[in-house]
Amino acid sequence: MTGDAFDPASKPRLAPHRRLKFDEPRKQWIIQAPERAFVLDEIAHAIVSRCDGTRSFAAVVDELCALVPDAPREVIASDARELIEGLVAKGVMVP
């Protein structure tokens, strides 16, 4: 799922035993994984929260484009793909 091999029809999701959680004391979204946690900024949360295994990557990008209509679709798709690929490489998400 890297570079040109990235499939827009893929349905990315969190890997088993990982969960998206709001850390109330710190007021921030995190992904909890065994023995580690990943802090998400607002943009990363917008992307990861839509990757639930039911939406295709293309549908996730469509939803993000609706949130930020002035941003070019290519930029949104590239940024989302880069984040997801990074999390897949770390074993946090599956494509």
C-alpha positions in Angstrom: 0.0 0.0 0.0 2.8 2.4 -0.8 3.3 4.9 -3.6 1.6 3.9 -6.9 0.4 0.6 -5.4 -2.0 2.5 -3.0 -5.5 1.3 -3.8 -8.3 3.9 -3.5 -10.8 1.1 -3.0 -9.0 -0.2 0.1 -10.8 0.1 3.4 -8.2 1.1 6.0 -8.9 0.5 9.7 -7.2 0.3 13.0 -5.2 -3.0 13.5 -6.5 -5.4 16.0 -5.9 -4.4 19.6 -5.6 -0.7 18.7 -8.3 1.8 19.5 -9.1 5.4 19.0 -9.7 7.1 22.4 -10.2 10.6 23.7 -7.7 11.2 26.5 -9.8 13.3 28.8 -7.1 14.5 31.2 -4.9 15.8 28.3 -7.9 16.8 26.1 -6.5 15.0 23.0 -7.3 12.1 20.7 -4.9 9.1 20.8 -4.5 5.7 19.3 -3.9 3.2 22.1 -1.7 0.2 21.1 0.0 -2.4 23.2 2.8 -0.7 25.1 2.5 2.6 23.2 0.2 5.4 22.2 0.0 7.8 19.3 -1.1 11.4 19.8 -3.3 12.7 17.0 -3.7 16.3 16.0 -7.0 17.6 14.6 -6.2 16.6 11.0 -4.9 13.1 11.9 -8.0 12.5 14.0 -10.3 13.6 11.1 -8.6 11.0 8.9 -8.2 8.1 11.4 -11.7 8.5 12.7 -13.1 7.9 9.2 -11.0 4.8 8.7 -13.3 2.3 10.2 -13.0 -0.5 7.6 -16.4 0.2 6.1 -15.4 3.3 4.0 -13.0 3.1 1.1 -10.0 5.4 1.0 -11.7 7.3 -1.8 -14.8 7.8 0.4 -12.7 9.0 3.3 -11.1 11.6 0.9 -14.5 12.6 -0.3 -15.6 13.3 3.3 -12.5 15.2 4.1 -12.9 17.3 0.9 -16.4 18.2 2.0 -15.0 19.5 5.3 -12.4 21.7 3.6 -13.9 22.6 0.2 -11.1 25.1 -0.6 -8.3 22.6 -0.4 -7.3 20.7 -3.5 -8.4 17.1 -3.6 -4.9 15.9 -4.6 -3.4 17.5 -1.5 -6.0 16.0 0.8 -5.6 12.6 -0.8 -1.8 12.8 -0.6 -1.7 13.9 3.0 -4.3 11.2 4.0 -2.4 8.5 2.1 0.9 9.5 3.8 -0.6 9.4 7.3 -2.3 6.0 6.7 0.8 4.5 5.1 2.9 5.7 8.0 0.5 4.1 10.5 0.4 0.9 8.5 4.2 0.8 8.5 4.0 1.1 12.3 1.5 -1.7 12.6 -1.2 0.6 13.9 -3.5 0.4 10.9 -4.3 -2.2 8.2 -5.1 -1.3 4.6 
